[in-house]
Amino acid sequence: MIHLGVNIDHIATLRNARGGTEPSVVDGAFACARGGANSITIHLREDRRHINDDDLSLLTVVSPLPLNLEMSIDPDVAKIALGHQPFQVTLVPEKREERTTESGIDVIRHLKHISDLSERFREKGVRVSLFVDPDLSQLQACLKTSSRHVELHTGTFANSKSLSDRKRELERLEKAAVWCHNNGITLHAGHGLNYHNTTEILHLPGLKELNIGHSIISRSVMTGLEQAVRDMRCLMNGVEMSSVQKNMIDTLNKLQSNA
């Protein structure tokens, strides 16, 4: 079974909109667990636009599922992460002005820094995953670090505007997945995945985990978070959903296509 990690950043985004305490990221983590998620993902950004230090401290202790912390390689963020020791850290690029992560981290350019940081986390017993584009040169650089987990950036595939672009990006993901499988790299994938496109990448060789956030949190506004996670779990498991669930997803997909 392919694991599902749910990114709950945007629960914090909604909370921060009013500067209060609700909705609770802790309640969200437990709802994800009830819905069938396998892990919880949060991103401690340098500007703290959603998840903050208190969220990290609390979830490290009380999360009902293994905690995956997405983070930049900024020294201040790394110091905080090393002090909390989540189950996993995923190293990602970060730009202050971006709405969301736009690409994979440049392992080639930052090889020494990433290698040193990966080793420090490994010594603490924290698993390290590298969020990278499906580019063989970047994947080869990953082998020069102590990390043996890679999360392929699926955003370019998910945002493709034409069938030919989509096919090309899917082929890139497939080649990268085969390379990971042949080189002993545990394969994760994520970014831009939703109820319409996730099934297209489930066949990637050796795929162990998907990390999905925005689409699940968005759907939860209509269905509740537990049900939104359960619906994604059904899609990933190939389980037949009810006609009502199918109709809702089909309607959402049509609306998104026409937008």
N, C-alpha and C positions, 0 to 999 in steps of 0.2 A: 504494500500500500504506500502510495506517495503521501508524505506528510504535508500538512497545511499549517503554515505559520501566518498568523493574522496580525497585521500592523494596526495598532490602535492609536496612532498619533493624532488622528483627527477627532477622536473623542476629546483629547486635550485642546484641540483647536476650538471646538464648540464651547468647552468650559471657559477658555481664555477670552472668548468673545464678550463675556459679561464680567470677567474677572472674579468669578465665584468659585464654587467647589463642585458644581455639577455640570454635566454628567461626570461620574467618577471613573477614572481609568481602571481602578481596582475592580469595580463592578463589571466593567467592560471585559476585563481579563477572565473573570469567572463566567460571564455569559459565553465568551468564545470557547471556554473549556466545555461547557454544557452542550454547545453546538457541534462539538467534534473536532475542534482545532487541536493541533499537536504542540504548538509553541506560540509565544507572544513576542511580537517584534515592536520595538520602540526606537526612535531616532532622536538622540540628544544633540540637537543642532547647536552650533556656536551662538546663534542669536536667540535660542530658547523660544522659538516661535510657537511651539506646541508643548512637547514633553519638556519638563524641567527637572532640576536636580532632585527635588523632593519626590517626584514621580519615580525616578530611577531608584532612589533609596528604598521607597516603599515596595515597589514591585520586585526588587531583588529579594526581598524578604517574604512577601505574601503571595506572589504570583502562583496560581495553581498549576502552571505549565512552565517548562523551561523558557528562560528569558533570553532573547536575542537582541543585543544592543547594536543598532547601526550607529556608526560614528565616523567622523573625519579623523585624519591623522594629526590634527592639531595637538600640540603637547599638553595644553590645559585640559582638553577633553579626555585625552589618554590618561592623564593623572587621575581624573575623577573615575574613569572606568576601571582602572587598576585597583582603586580603592573599594569598589563595589563587587567586583568579580561576578558578573552575570554568567550564565551557562555558555553563551557564545557572544563574540563581538564580530560584526561584519563591517569591514573597512570600506568606506564609500567616499567619493569625491564630494565636495561641498562648495557652493558659491552663495554668497549672501543674497544676491539678487534673484536667484532661481526660485520658481514656484515649487518645484520638486526636483529630485535628482535627475540630471539630464543625460548622464552617460556613466560608463564604468570608470573606476579609478585607474590612473595611469601607473601601472606597476613598474613598467620599464623606467620611467622618469624618477619615481620615488622608491626604487628598489631597496636601497640601503635603509631608508627610514622604515619602510614597511617590514623589511626583514628583521630589523632590531625590535620593532614594536611587536611583531608576531611572536618573537622569541620570548619577550617579557610576559606576554599573556600566556603563552604555553607553559612557562615556568610556574605561573599561578594556577594552572589547571583549567584555564579558559580556552575553549575552542575558538579558532580564528577562521573566518571565511572572508574571501576577497570578492567584492562586487565588481565584475569586469565585463567589458563588451565581448561578444563572441568573436574575438580576434586571436588567431593562433599565436602571434608574437607576444601578446599580453599573457596568454595562458602559459606559454613557455617560461616567461619571467616568473610566473607564480611558483613554478617548480623550484626556483632559487630561494624561496622563502620556506619557513617551517610549516606554513599552512598547507593543508591538503583538502581544503573545502573551497569551492568556488560557487558563487551565485552569478549566473549569466544574466546580463541586463536584457530584458525582453521588451523594453520600451520602444525601440525602433520598430520591431515587429508589430507591436500592439498599435502603434500610431501610423502604420503604413496607409497611404491614401489610395493605392491601387492594388489590384490582385497580383500584378507582376512584382511590385515592391514587396508585398506580403510574402509571396513565394520565395523571393530572393532572401529575405531576412530569415524565413523559416529554414531555408537551406543552410544559412550561416550558423544558426543555432544547432542544427543537426550535426554539422561538421565539428563544431566546438564540443558538442556532447560526446561524440565518438572519440575525439582526442582526449577528453577528460577520462572517459571509461578506459581507454587504452593506457593511460598514464597514472592510474591509481588515484585520480582526483574525485572526491565525492561531489556530486553535481546537485546544486540547487538552482532555482530560477525565479525571477520576479521582476516586476515593474510594469504597470499598465495593464495587467491581466484583469479580466472581468468575466461576467457570466456568459459572454458571447464568444470570447476567443481562447479561454483557458484550455478547452478540450483539444485544441489544435496542437498543443505542445506536450501533451501527456505522454506521447510516444517517444520522446527524446530518450536515447539510450542511456540507461543508468540514472535517470532522474529520481532523486530521493525526496526532494522537498520543493514546494512552491511557497513564496511569500507574497501575500496579497493583502492590500489594505483599503485603498480609497473606494473601490467598487463595493466591498463588503460593508464598510461603514455607511456609504451612501444608501445602499439597499436597506440597511437596518432602520433608516428613518421611516420606511414604509412597513417593514415586516417585524422589526425588533431584531436586535443583534444576534441572539441565539439562533433564530430562524434563518437569518441571512448567512451565518456560518454553516448551518446545516444544509442549506441549499447549495452552497459551494462544495461542501463535502460530498453531496449527492452527485454533482456534476463530475467531480474528480474520481468518484468510485464507480461511475457508470450506473448508478442506482436510478430506477425509474421514479421520477417526481410526479406529483399529482397534476392533473390537468390545470388546476388553478395556478399552481406554481409555474408551470410551463407558459401559460398565457401571460402571466405577469412579466416573465423574463423576455418573452417574444415581443411584448408591447414596449418594454424598455429598450430592447435592441433596435426596434423600428424607429423609436423616437430619437435615439442616439444617431442612427444612420441618416435621418432626415435633418438633423440639427445643422 
